[in-house]
């Protein structure tokens, strides 16, 4: 992850603000602090900073966190900046209200440093994927994308290569990078390799997710499994059909952001792909096939 990112930290408690700023500095980033919503809004409007995330307290006097969140998400230039909401209001109704306003990442007060950094780094990773710049000309895949086509993939590296090829062919659709990444990685980790939701939570907390994927890829029961990506184009859209060789999953629970998973370090990728990256996502059968449509 890129270091020295600017992070807006908003909290009306000076001690909390100091602690959060220290955590962010420990990660190699630059905290810009505000003691209330009005000050934070002024900082945003000044145009002096290029923020990669906002760490926002919900309960504040004057302009509270929810009002500031709505203002942020109503502005095109900040629409996709991840906002991590800190709150003591963990009931379903309050969390759902925040999700609907655009707070896709949550922290329940009180929380420890490890929990904060797990959610914080997940948000930064998602934002980096969504906003990744195209590969340089020398790094771009040499083969052109001829449609329709059927492509196979097994590893995270192959996912990245295929996505760069697609985004290079359609530079006007940079959001495809995040959307396809979520769906294709899901096909590998949960589909072919059988990594459960609980497994991934543990692996994320231990920092061993990528290591576990690479370990499973060479095991006898998994090493011959692959996933397929079929791409078709019409005058108005691109159709991506992804199929893995796994047993599927309960996909209905993941197409929308859920208050029950809002505090987890993962589990929002498919919903974000559905909301941000594609016109529609449709899972088939047991969930080992998905069709995603991107409008042109």
N, C-alpha and C positions, 0 to 999 in steps of 0.2 A: 504494500500500500504506500502511496505517496506520502511523504512526511511534510511538515510545515504547512498543513492545511489550516485555513482560518475557520474557527468554530464560534458561533454566537451563543453565549451562555446567558440565560435570563433567569434570575431568581431574586426575590425580594429579601432573602435572608443572607446577610453579608458572609456569615460563616460557611453556609452551603456554597455560595458563589466562590469563595476562596478554595474550598476543597475540590469542587468540580474543575476549577481552573488548573489546580495542581495535577489532577488526574490527566487532564488533556495535555498539559505540558509534558508529563511523563511519557505520553505516547508520541511525542515529537511534533505536536501540533500547536497552533497559536490560538489561545482563547481570547475572545473579545467580549467583555462582560457588560451586562446591563442589569440594573437593580429593579426595573419594572418594565411593563409593556410599552409605555410611552417612550422611554429611553431607547428600548430595543428597536422600536419602529423608526425613531429618528436616525439611529445608526444605519438601519437598512436603507432608508431613503437617501442618506448622504451619498451613497454610491462609492464610498471610499474602500469598501471591502468586497472580496469575492468569497462568500461563505460556502462551505461544503456540507454543513449541517447546522441545525439549531437545537440546542439542549434547553428545553423550555419548562419552567414551573407552571403548573396549571392555576393554582390558587395564589393570586396576587391582588393587592388593592388597585383601584383604578382600572386600567385595561388588563384584564386577566389573560391567562395563557390561551384560552379558547378563542377569545376575540382576536388576539395577535395572530394565532394560527390561521384563522379565517382570512385575515388581511393578507397574510403571506401567500396563501394558496390562491387568492384572487388576483394576484399579479403574475403575469406570464413569465417574467424573468426569474421568479422564485418558485414557480409552480411545482418543480420536481425536487427542490431541496428537501432532504429528509429532516423532519422535525421529530425529535424524541421528547415525548411528553413525560414529565415527572409528576406524579400525582399520588395523593393518599386516597383518591376516589376510585376504588377498584371495582365498584359494582358494575354489572353488565350495562346498565343504561348510560352511565357516565362514560365508560370506555367506548361504547358504540357511538356516542355523540362525538367523541374525539376522532374516532376512525372515519366517520362520515365527513368530518371537517378536514381530514387529511393527515392526522397523526397516526402513521402506520407503525410506529415504534413506541413502546411504553416502558416506563420504569415505575414500580410501586415503591413509595417511601415507607419505611427506610429500606435502603438497598446497600449492598457492599460493593467494593471497587470492582471485583471480578464480574459481577452481574452487569454493572454499568458499562464496562469495557466490552463485554460480549455483545450487548445491544448496540453500543456506539460503533464498534467496528463492523458489525453487520450492516448498519445503515450506511456507513461510508463505502463499504464494498458494493452495495447495491447502487449507490449514486455514481461510483466510479465506473461500473459496468454500463450504466445508462448513458454516461457522458464520455466514454472512452473515445479518444481521437482515432481516426483511421490510421492503419499502419503506414509507415513511410513507403515511398514508391519501391524501394529495394526490398521491403519486407512483405509487400502484398503478394498474395498467392499468384503464381504464374499462370495457372489455368483459368480460362474464362468460364463463366457460369452460363451453360446452355440449357434452356428450359424447353419442355419438362425434363426433369432429371430425378434419379434415385441415387442417394449417397448413403454409405454406411459409416458408422463410427462406434468406437469402443472406449476410448480414453478421453480425459479432459482436454488433452492437447489436441486431439482430433476435433473436438467440439469447437475449440477456439479457432482452429484453422478454417473450418467450414464456415463459421460465423463471419470471420474476416472476409472470406470470399464473397459471401452474400451481401454484407454491408458495403463492400467495395463496389459491387455491381449496382447497389441501390443506395447511394450516398444521401439521398433525400429522405431516407427512412432510418436514421440512426437508432431509433428505439427498438429496431429489430434485434440489436445486439443483446439487450437485456432480456427481451421476451423469449428469443430462441435459446439463450443461455439457460434460463430457468427451465424450460420444457425439455431441452436436450440433456442437461445434467440430471434432471429428475428421472429421465429414462435410464440413465446409467446407474445412479446411486440407489434409487428406490426400486426401479424396475429390474434391471439385470442383476445387480449386486445385492439386492435384498436388504439394504440398510434402512431400518425402520425410523420412524419419526423420533422415537426415544433414543435410538442409537445415535442419530445425528445430533440431538441435544447434548448427549454425553461427549461425543467426539468434538463438537464445537467448544464446549467448556474446557476440554483437555488440549485443544489446538491440534488435534490429530485427524481431522476429517480427510484431508487430501492424502495423508499417509495411509489411512485405512482403505481408501478407494484403490490406491496403487497396490496395496497388499492383496486385496481381493481379486484384482484383475489377473493375477498370475496363479491363483488357486485353480485346481483342476475343475471344480464345479462351475466356475465362472469364465475361464479364459477363452472359451469358444463362443461366448454370447456376444451379440452385437445388436445395435439399434439401427433403424433406417430412417432417413429423412427424404421424403418425396416432395418436390416443389413443382407447382404448376402456376402459370400466369394467364390472366385474362386481360382485357382492356382496362378493367377497373380494380383488380385486386391480385394479390399473391396468396396462394394456398400452400400451407406447410402441413404435411401429414407425417407425424412422428410415431414410430411403432417400436416397442422394445419386446424382449422375450421373457419378461417377468410375469408375475401373477396378478398384476394390476393393484389398485388401491381404491379406497373410498373417495373418489375425486370430488364428489358433491360437496364435501366439507371444505374444499380448498379453493373453490372458484371465487369466493368472497372473503374479505377480511373478517376475522372472527374475534370477538372480545375475549374468548377463551384462550386464544393463542397470541393475543396482542403483546404479552409480556415475555414471550419466548424469543430466543435468538434467531429463529428461522421459522418457516411455515407460512410466509406471506408472499413468496415468490410467484406462485401461479396466479394468485389474486391480483398482484401488481401487474403481471403480464397481461391479464385479462382487462384490467382497468386502464393501463397506461400504454401498452405496446401494440395491441391487436384490436381489430373491430369486433372479433368474436373468438372464443375458444370453445371447442366441443370435444369432450371425451367420449369414447366409444366403448361399449361392452363393459369389461371388468376394469377398464382404466389403463390398459397398456397401449392404447392408441389415442392420439389426440390430433385434432385438426384445428389449426389456427389461421385466421384470415386477416391479412393486412391490406388496407385500402390503398390504392395508388392515386 
